[in-house]
């Protein structure tokens, strides 16, 4: 049994024709007794909507950059709540910059406002042109101050996401959880992505990238493909 974990935007989804081909290969992959997980920075609501729209077959959905995992029946398998003790200080980073949006990550969706409930994480989203040296310095200083948290930033042009999560919570977390709970061998785990928020997942397992990526992503992947369907052709060929 193999586990294939794939980023959605820019990886599994490039265009509507591409995703149809990907779905066909995933069906074949799952019929052979393998497991497929979509992993995204999107909320459950957003990721679920695209699986319905594009009829994507899946066994698991990993949402909010690994903060929460759902099974194929859309039941929560595991989630990682954010310790609330630095939320206010993190939100103060937005002072003095033009913010595109603040994403407060709850179990079901991202919200613009903080409801003082249990959060999974927070994203401060800035348009690239509005990122200041002062903001970057404060963000860096805070990351040094709080070693028990992860401060992740990644770019989806023309925006950059500056994220706060508990330490070790990223897209790799849910892959590791399934590895242990389903007793899957390391050699049978494949991860696919294209961006900075995929890095830990790609670095930790046998990994591939899709499309044009930076050197950091290339350095931890085995090979690049122009589509997930072409990668799956090779995986299915080896299995047959």
MILOSE-351635 format. One line per field, with one value per residue: residue number from 1; x negated, y negated, z negated of N, C-alpha, C in turn; chain. Coordinates in steps of 0.001 Angstrom, whole numbers. Layout:
! residues N
i <- NUM,...;
n_x <- X,...;
n_y <- Y,...;
n_z <- Z,...;
ca_x <- X,...;
ca_y <- Y,...;
ca_z <- Z,...;
c_x <- X,...;
c_y <- Y,...;
c_z <- Z,...;
ch <- A,...;
//
This chain:
! residues 240
i <- 1,2,3,4,5,6,7,8,9,10,11,12,13,14,15,16,17,18,19,20,21,22,23,24,25,26,27,28,29,30,31,32,33,34,35,36,37,38,39,40,41,42,43,44,45,46,47,48,49,50,51,52,53,54,55,56,57,58,59,60,61,62,63,64,65,66,67,68,69,70,71,72,73,74,75,76,77,78,79,80,81,82,83,84,85,86,87,88,89,90,91,92,93,94,95,96,97,98,99,100,101,102,103,104,105,106,107,108,109,110,111,112,113,114,115,116,117,118,119,120,121,122,123,124,125,126,127,128,129,130,131,132,133,134,135,136,137,138,139,140,141,142,143,144,145,146,147,148,149,150,151,152,153,154,155,156,157,158,159,160,161,162,163,164,165,166,167,168,169,170,171,172,173,174,175,176,177,178,179,180,181,182,183,184,185,186,187,188,189,190,191,192,193,194,195,196,197,198,199,200,201,202,203,204,205,206,207,208,209,210,211,212,213,214,215,216,217,218,219,220,221,222,223,224,225,226,227,228,229,230,231,232,233,234,235,236,237,238,239,240;
n_x <- -831,-603,-1063,-60,-576,550,137,2569,3242,1573,296,1779,3927,3781,5084,8407,8535,6228,6762,8763,7411,5657,7484,8393,6089,5690,7911,7237,4923,5951,7644,5865,5425,4157,3556,4814,4119,5132,3415,3391,3061,5492,8708,10938,13542,13078,11352,12918,14993,13728,13105,15594,16504,14671,14803,12979,11435,10697,8966,8186,8228,6007,5872,5433,2621,1707,2836,5213,6858,8947,11048,12232,14928,15308,14872,13267,10008,7613,6486,4643,4472,3885,1821,3012,1462,-155,1267,2395,68,-1081,877,546,-1514,-507,-150,-869,-1316,97,2604,3714,5485,6539,6291,8000,7688,9933,11551,13237,13093,11479,11584,12254,12289,11395,12696,12247,12162,10976,8153,6528,4446,2932,2929,1277,1827,194,1,-2626,-3899,-3422,-4886,-7008,-10333,-10383,-8213,-9086,-11347,-10226,-8671,-10639,-12072,-10147,-9872,-12301,-12074,-10006,-10401,-8907,-7041,-6044,-6959,-5933,-6429,-5169,-4853,-2221,-1932,-174,-722,-1907,-2008,-2099,-2572,-1404,-1904,-1632,-4645,-6219,-3964,-2804,-2535,-3757,-3092,-564,-1044,-2995,-1456,414,-1372,-2227,204,1405,-534,-2466,-5183,-8168,-9322,-7140,-5781,-4848,-5294,-4083,-4597,-4934,-5648,-6772,-5334,-5048,-7477,-8572,-7138,-7978,-10682,-10804,-10024,-9883,-9889,-8399,-8292,-6055,-5944,-7493,-9786,-11470,-15011,-15328,-13150,-13653,-15953,-15199,-13623,-13041,-12597,-11190,-7934,-5582,-2947,-662,578,-1270,-3341,-1965,-1552,-4101,-4365,-2275,-3109,-5417,-4245,-2757;
n_y <- 1197,-2133,-5605,-8555,-11928,-15071,-18438,-21009,-23616,-24758,-22388,-19731,-20892,-22490,-23269,-22867,-20741,-19349,-18492,-16622,-14506,-13897,-12970,-10590,-8977,-8876,-7444,-4928,-4460,-4324,-2127,-102,344,-1676,-4843,-8143,-11482,-14820,-17800,-20982,-24572,-25656,-26126,-23663,-23994,-25373,-23598,-21300,-22202,-22416,-19757,-18697,-20226,-19517,-16823,-15182,-12276,-11016,-9988,-11223,-14577,-17094,-20042,-23665,-23938,-21517,-21588,-20367,-17273,-15407,-12540,-10347,-10449,-12911,-13392,-14610,-13626,-14224,-17160,-20205,-22431,-25933,-27338,-29915,-32031,-33934,-35217,-37858,-39439,-38567,-39419,-42130,-42674,-43582,-46275,-49389,-48536,-47944,-45778,-42953,-40905,-39263,-35993,-34020,-30928,-28433,-25277,-24702,-26738,-29747,-32892,-36418,-37798,-37547,-35186,-34508,-31859,-28457,-28419,-27246,-28367,-31439,-33687,-36396,-38297,-39872,-42087,-41882,-44298,-45844,-44955,-45755,-46697,-47079,-45559,-42961,-42771,-42864,-40558,-38616,-38988,-38237,-35559,-34602,-35064,-33425,-30279,-28008,-27989,-27929,-30017,-30603,-31606,-32162,-32560,-33404,-34729,-37762,-37945,-37510,-35151,-35258,-33249,-31831,-29083,-26215,-24637,-22506,-21910,-21414,-20732,-18292,-17100,-15762,-13767,-12281,-11488,-9728,-7860,-6604,-5788,-4154,-2414,-2586,-2037,-3969,-4047,-3733,-6069,-8964,-12306,-15393,-18613,-22258,-24656,-26936,-26314,-23639,-22584,-21246,-18861,-17821,-17595,-15609,-13149,-10745,-12595,-14776,-17441,-19756,-21475,-24743,-25491,-26877,-26807,-25825,-24107,-22290,-21141,-19231,-17403,-14482,-14485,-16453,-17014,-17783,-17527,-16043,-13771,-12676,-11984,-10026,-8159,-7033,-5992,-4116,-2485,-1296,186,2056;
n_z <- 0,965,145,1498,1394,2231,3088,3814,5337,8161,8396,8179,9419,12394,14719,16134,17978,17335,14703,15062,16275,14205,12269,13445,13325,10582,9760,10808,9317,6675,6921,6942,4328,2991,1242,1371,635,575,-5,-1401,-1730,-1919,-3527,-5045,-4014,-1584,-214,-92,1545,4075,4545,4958,7121,9172,9086,7638,6594,3329,322,-1995,-3307,-3874,-5531,-5797,-5796,-7005,-9550,-10178,-9675,-7557,-6936,-4231,-4599,-5496,-8182,-11107,-11658,-12991,-14691,-15182,-17563,-18011,-20436,-22484,-23524,-22240,-20317,-20183,-20110,-17723,-15896,-16137,-14433,-12082,-12289,-10889,-8301,-5021,-4905,-3147,-3904,-6931,-7938,-10013,-11195,-11578,-12474,-10315,-8395,-7053,-8694,-8633,-10982,-14452,-16558,-19137,-19776,-19608,-17721,-14709,-13427,-12190,-9474,-8098,-5374,-2801,-34,2302,2939,734,-1383,-3966,-5105,-7819,-8717,-8008,-9627,-12229,-12126,-11817,-14209,-16067,-15429,-16328,-18998,-19900,-20109,-20225,-18303,-14844,-12226,-9249,-5895,-2670,881,3034,5860,6540,3780,385,-2210,-5643,-8294,-11378,-13449,-15648,-16802,-14498,-13064,-9975,-6453,-6433,-8809,-8840,-7004,-8326,-10476,-9249,-8283,-10644,-11868,-9959,-9457,-7336,-5211,-4947,-2357,-775,-634,1072,1952,3324,4633,4924,3751,1107,-1251,-952,-1496,-3865,-3814,-1352,-1809,-3712,-2708,59,2869,5390,7797,9415,12443,12837,10378,7463,6602,4017,3583,5647,4658,2813,4039,6060,8799,11496,12887,15544,14989,12645,13573,15403,13657,12189,14185,14400,11802,11748,13789,12769,10757,12115;
ca_x <- 0,-1331,-380,-434,-69,357,611,3633,3044,291,-253,2847,4744,3144,6211,9507,8185,5202,7324,9510,6432,5187,8533,8396,4946,5916,8856,6452,4024,6730,8174,4786,5316,3338,4249,4523,4463,4894,2903,3485,3193,6905,9561,11735,14649,12567,10821,14054,15716,13074,13212,16940,16573,13858,15034,11690,11518,9662,9124,7982,7970,5207,6220,4777,1190,1453,3379,6374,6958,10272,11071,13060,16296,15213,14794,11952,9142,6720,6273,3601,4914,2844,1775,3465,767,-849,2129,2495,-1222,-1234,1791,6,-2458,160,-157,-1840,-1392,1380,2878,4729,6481,6090,7022,8045,7958,10717,11590,14012,12832,10777,12473,11555,12252,11011,13875,11770,12303,9745,7608,5507,3341,3274,2155,1324,1609,-192,-421,-4090,-4356,-3182,-5744,-8039,-11480,-10016,-7372,-9925,-12211,-9406,-8276,-11842,-12368,-9162,-10188,-13440,-11616,-9113,-10965,-7934,-6077,-6585,-6620,-6109,-5937,-5261,-4319,-1351,-1921,-1056,-563,-2726,-1317,-2941,-1722,-1771,-1379,-2408,-5880,-6156,-2697,-2924,-1956,-4398,-2521,502,-1659,-3619,-366,916,-2448,-2228,1504,1713,-1726,-2969,-6635,-8694,-9549,-5844,-5164,-5228,-4706,-4201,-4265,-5591,-5850,-7452,-4559,-5200,-8883,-8791,-6570,-8844,-11985,-10714,-9634,-10216,-9073,-8492,-7673,-5305,-6153,-8690,-9923,-12772,-16096,-15132,-12240,-14370,-17017,-14682,-12763,-13743,-12418,-10053,-7003,-4730,-1603,-538,949,-2496,-3989,-1209,-1833,-5332,-4100,-1430,-3926,-6286,-3417,-2139;
ca_y <- 0,-3394,-6850,-9697,-13193,-16049,-19810,-21258,-24759,-24767,-21032,-18861,-21702,-23463,-23730,-21903,-19528,-18659,-17844,-15443,-13433,-13526,-12184,-9243,-8230,-8661,-6324,-3705,-4351,-3888,-781,838,445,-2767,-5937,-9463,-12621,-16186,-18615,-22357,-25671,-26033,-25613,-22500,-24436,-25706,-22405,-20421,-22752,-22083,-18312,-18487,-20867,-18798,-15378,-14606,-11178,-11132,-9258,-12180,-15983,-17800,-21447,-24717,-23606,-20410,-21802,-19525,-16161,-14808,-11305,-10408,-10762,-14295,-13429,-15037,-12547,-14844,-18591,-20771,-23766,-26925,-27903,-31301,-33024,-34995,-35644,-39318,-39988,-38281,-40288,-43494,-42848,-44250,-47718,-50123,-48042,-47786,-44342,-42475,-40231,-38408,-34728,-33301,-29560,-27575,-23908,-24584,-27761,-30957,-34021,-37701,-38296,-36589,-34908,-34132,-30426,-27704,-28611,-26333,-29200,-32771,-34155,-37797,-38268,-41175,-42173,-41970,-45692,-46492,-44374,-46722,-46190,-47106,-44389,-41767,-42746,-42490,-39160,-37828,-39099,-37445,-34141,-34281,-35168,-32313,-29091,-26917,-28213,-28015,-31209,-30209,-32563,-31669,-33518,-33097,-36047,-38830,-38037,-36660,-34723,-35164,-32331,-31405,-27773,-25516,-24057,-21210,-21707,-21810,-19683,-17025,-16545,-14797,-12614,-11485,-10882,-8573,-6854,-5853,-5180,-3127,-1550,-2647,-2151,-5221,-3913,-3698,-7395,-9888,-13641,-16213,-20007,-23255,-25954,-26949,-25629,-22201,-22211,-20242,-17614,-17330,-17286,-14486,-11902,-10649,-13703,-15277,-18756,-19982,-22773,-25533,-25749,-27474,-25864,-25208,-22974,-21314,-20480,-18143,-16526,-13518,-14798,-17312,-16632,-18902,-17287,-14908,-12585,-12076,-11325,-8824,-7158,-6344,-5215,-2981,-1606,-528,1103,3090;
ca_z <- 0,1059,-189,2328,866,3302,2992,4792,6243,8850,8434,8694,10325,13289,15526,16061,18735,16559,13523,15523,16457,12867,11617,14029,12792,9146,9654,11015,8166,5506,7180,6632,2876,2475,561,1916,-208,1023,-1099,-921,-2671,-1941,-4591,-4660,-3168,-256,448,184,2692,5341,4790,5512,8443,10148,8881,7276,5626,2303,-932,-3083,-3007,-4862,-5291,-6582,-5890,-7913,-10889,-10419,-8730,-7402,-6160,-3022,-5023,-5965,-9632,-11584,-12150,-13971,-14472,-16025,-17961,-18283,-21781,-22290,-24343,-21494,-19206,-20121,-19689,-16296,-15145,-16170,-13329,-10966,-12497,-10086,-6929,-4335,-4936,-2206,-4735,-8022,-7921,-11285,-10765,-12461,-11952,-9085,-7385,-7461,-8951,-8673,-12352,-15494,-17376,-20474,-19974,-19376,-16382,-14204,-12964,-11682,-8327,-7684,-3928,-2263,1367,2307,2995,-550,-2419,-4341,-5850,-9237,-8968,-7937,-10802,-13383,-11934,-12097,-15640,-16787,-15198,-17189,-20386,-20234,-19465,-20271,-17224,-13487,-11465,-7847,-4891,-1295,1850,4160,6491,6035,2338,-466,-3419,-6832,-9051,-12722,-13820,-16663,-16312,-13833,-12354,-8581,-5607,-6754,-10044,-8589,-6333,-9396,-11261,-8514,-8239,-11890,-12174,-8962,-9382,-5963,-5136,-4397,-916,-94,-745,2147,1785,4532,4371,5771,3103,-183,-2289,-714,-1639,-4911,-3316,-288,-2400,-4638,-2063,1485,3352,6754,7970,10645,13077,12545,8946,7152,6328,2703,3793,6475,3890,1973,4833,6913,10208,11793,13949,15955,14472,11732,14356,15939,12523,11881,15237,14021,10588,12104,14657,11879,9967,12964;
c_x <- -872,-435,-927,231,-443,932,1673,3271,1641,-363,793,3731,3884,4185,7253,9218,7184,5824,8161,8581,5894,6202,8570,7278,5117,6902,8120,5562,4766,7295,7135,4541,4465,4201,3820,5014,4150,4457,2796,3427,4638,7603,10309,12854,14186,12082,11946,14830,15064,13097,14576,17014,15858,13930,13735,11891,10397,9989,9001,7815,7189,5339,5414,3314,903,2058,4571,6510,8362,10150,12032,14531,16387,15332,13376,11197,8229,6632,5308,3962,3720,2944,2061,2587,29,-8,2157,1199,-1455,-353,1311,-1021,-1835,148,-1251,-2021,18,1633,3963,5868,5775,6940,6887,8521,8679,10895,12290,13581,11920,11789,11657,11405,11936,12187,13511,12065,10963,9316,6639,4267,3857,2359,2363,930,1351,-430,-1910,-4596,-4204,-3994,-6889,-9188,-11156,-9165,-8209,-10824,-11435,-9006,-9451,-12162,-11397,-9432,-11362,-13030,-10821,-9552,-9979,-6839,-6795,-6052,-6958,-5669,-6166,-4464,-3404,-1112,-489,-980,-1574,-1975,-2346,-2118,-2307,-1096,-2181,-3609,-5652,-4869,-2824,-2366,-2567,-3732,-1485,-19,-2281,-2559,163,-129,-2391,-905,1870,550,-2247,-4485,-7048,-8824,-8254,-5090,-5739,-4540,-5013,-3787,-5052,-6011,-6452,-6662,-4508,-6569,-9107,-8278,-7467,-10189,-11961,-10479,-10140,-9310,-9393,-7867,-6993,-5586,-7454,-8716,-11297,-13780,-15934,-14227,-12938,-15367,-16517,-13753,-13592,-13740,-11232,-9226,-6170,-3283,-1625,-204,-280,-3312,-3285,-1367,-3070,-5127,-3298,-2204,-4833,-5487,-2870,-3139;
c_y <- -1256,-4553,-7955,-10941,-14305,-17406,-20052,-22371,-24751,-23409,-20071,-19619,-22705,-24087,-22603,-20630,-18686,-17881,-16619,-14252,-12951,-12625,-10751,-8395,-7935,-7522,-4994,-3424,-3806,-2476,299,958,-617,-3904,-7271,-10547,-13925,-17006,-20058,-23352,-26126,-25479,-24379,-22914,-24669,-24469,-21435,-20893,-22372,-20581,-17964,-19021,-20041,-17274,-14633,-13477,-11302,-10242,-10180,-13587,-16585,-19292,-22387,-24367,-22575,-20544,-20912,-18496,-15578,-13502,-11432,-10651,-12150,-14418,-13819,-13844,-13071,-16335,-19122,-22215,-24658,-27389,-29403,-32382,-34105,-35542,-37161,-39950,-39747,-39202,-41734,-43743,-43605,-45768,-48378,-49605,-47931,-46289,-43997,-41785,-39511,-37151,-34059,-31892,-28772,-26220,-23810,-25548,-28839,-32081,-35301,-38229,-37163,-36413,-34451,-32667,-29754,-27844,-27498,-27103,-30547,-33101,-35648,-37827,-39686,-41062,-42484,-43412,-46416,-45898,-45342,-46035,-46106,-45886,-43114,-41644,-42312,-41020,-38234,-37840,-38261,-35955,-33692,-34242,-33942,-31056,-27925,-27077,-28208,-29257,-30912,-31353,-31977,-32581,-32837,-34435,-36480,-39021,-37133,-36408,-34580,-34446,-32015,-30075,-27221,-24830,-22683,-20923,-22297,-20665,-18303,-16323,-15468,-13579,-11694,-10794,-9634,-7465,-5961,-5114,-4062,-2166,-1438,-2817,-3472,-5157,-3909,-5019,-8318,-11224,-14492,-17643,-20957,-24523,-25799,-26210,-24115,-21687,-21104,-18875,-16992,-16875,-15967,-13133,-11861,-11615,-14114,-16667,-18846,-21384,-23435,-25865,-26350,-26391,-25161,-23987,-21885,-20498,-19302,-17201,-15645,-13953,-15739,-16760,-17847,-18702,-16095,-13639,-11895,-11383,-10009,-7745,-6360,-5485,-3962,-1973,-710,523,2253,4196;
c_z <- 0,628,702,1753,1820,2934,4065,5784,6847,8949,8996,9674,11088,14197,15546,16859,17956,15403,13895,15698,15106,12165,12134,13432,11296,8922,9820,9813,6950,5693,6905,5125,2231,1924,1158,964,525,-177,-628,-2073,-2792,-3189,-4100,-3707,-1741,483,798,1406,4011,5611,5377,6940,9501,9987,8587,6275,4588,1116,-2138,-2503,-4166,-4571,-6191,-6862,-6983,-9297,-11206,-9297,-8756,-6623,-4984,-3325,-5625,-7485,-10048,-12174,-13249,-13651,-15525,-16351,-18288,-19733,-21688,-22899,-23555,-20339,-19078,-19627,-18200,-15452,-15126,-15068,-12160,-11092,-11650,-8675,-6350,-4170,-3928,-2966,-5879,-7968,-9283,-10968,-11860,-11785,-10606,-7996,-7951,-7647,-9062,-10093,-13322,-16439,-18785,-20802,-19753,-17923,-16023,-13764,-12521,-10519,-8145,-6215,-3426,-764,1374,2247,1656,-1694,-2715,-5080,-7335,-9595,-8990,-9154,-12040,-13322,-12284,-13587,-16463,-16622,-16055,-18660,-20818,-19480,-19424,-19218,-15892,-12805,-10003,-6944,-3503,-372,2857,4852,6826,4526,1629,-1767,-4545,-7901,-10423,-13023,-14992,-16023,-15685,-13097,-10958,-7744,-5882,-7941,-9772,-7821,-7380,-10239,-10556,-8410,-9478,-12101,-11202,-8744,-7945,-5989,-4490,-2879,-112,-185,324,1892,3010,4205,5249,5035,1715,-1260,-2077,-1154,-2660,-4484,-2249,-828,-3172,-3973,-619,2234,4789,6807,9325,11161,12681,11058,8673,6746,4989,2829,4611,5664,3068,2739,5763,8367,10371,12938,14342,15538,13531,12503,14944,14848,12206,12943,14871,12774,10910,12967,13807,11124,10796,13347;
ch <- A,A,A,A,A,A,A,A,A,A,A,A,A,A,A,A,A,A,A,A,A,A,A,A,A,A,A,A,A,A,A,A,A,A,A,A,A,A,A,A,A,A,A,A,A,A,A,A,A,A,A,A,A,A,A,A,A,A,A,A,A,A,A,A,A,A,A,A,A,A,A,A,A,A,A,A,A,A,A,A,A,A,A,A,A,A,A,A,A,A,A,A,A,A,A,A,A,A,A,A,A,A,A,A,A,A,A,A,A,A,A,A,A,A,A,A,A,A,A,A,A,A,A,A,A,A,A,A,A,A,A,A,A,A,A,A,A,A,A,A,A,A,A,A,A,A,A,A,A,A,A,A,A,A,A,A,A,A,A,A,A,A,A,A,A,A,A,A,A,A,A,A,A,A,A,A,A,A,A,A,A,A,A,A,A,A,A,A,A,A,A,A,A,A,A,A,A,A,A,A,A,A,A,A,A,A,A,A,A,A,A,A,A,A,A,A,A,A,A,A,A,A,A,A,A,A,A,A,A,A,A,A,A,A,A,A,A,A,A,A;
//
